[in-house]
Each structure stands twice: as structure tokens, then as C-alpha cells.
Amino acid sequence: MRQNEKNQQRNVRTRSLVKSRVKKLLEAIEAKDMERAEGALSAAVREINRARSKGVLHRNTASRKISRLTQKFTALAGS
């Protein structure tokens, strides 16, 4: 039970960090700030991959999130 609680806290912390990184990226994309978005994209991808390696996110979910965020970033870079 103690292990479950410890793992649950880690998972919640990791999910929260992923959400906040993604939110910062989306805010930068909405503001059309290329430099901030570029840094935020790398930070978001790093956190998503970390969550995937810890087993917090399924690998397909992580890949899908990264793909969609990269598409949004590329659309900003193209315009």
C-alpha cells in the first residue's frame, strides 16, 4: 500500500508537469512567439518522454501528444 501511494504521488506529479509544459507551449504558439515556443516544445517533449519511460503515459499516447504538438509548432513556423 505504501508503494502504491508513493507511485501514485509520483504519477500525479509527473502528469501535472506534463500538462503545465504543454500549456506553456500552447500559450507560446497562440502568442506566435517562435523563440519561446521552440524552447517550450523541447521541454514538453522531454517531459512527455520522461512520463512514458516511467510508465505514467502509454507509449502510443506519448507519441500522439508529441506528434500533435509538433504539428502545431510547425504550422506556426510555416506561417
C-alpha positions, 0 to 999 in steps of 0.5 A, spaced: 500 500 500 505 504 501 508 503 494 502 504 491 501 511 494 508 513 493 507 511 485 501 514 485 504 521 488 509 520 483 504 519 477 500 525 479 506 529 479 509 527 473 502 528 469 501 535 472 508 537 469 506 534 463 500 538 462 503 545 465 509 544 459 504 543 454 500 549 456 506 553 456 507 551 449 500 552 447 500 559 450 507 560 446 504 558 439 497 562 440 502 568 442 506 566 435 512 567 439 517 562 435 523 563 440 519 561 446 515 556 443 521 552 440 524 552 447 517 550 450 516 544 445 523 541 447 521 541 454 514 538 453 517 533 449 522 531 454 517 531 459 512 527 455 518 522 454 520 522 461 512 520 463 512 514 458 519 511 460 516 511 467 510 508 465 505 514 467 503 515 459 502 509 454 507 509 449 502 510 443 499 516 447 506 519 448 507 519 441 500 522 439 501 528 444 508 529 441 506 528 434 500 533 435 504 538 438 509 538 433 504 539 428 502 545 431 509 548 432 510 547 425 504 550 422 506 556 426 513 556 423 510 555 416 506 561 417 
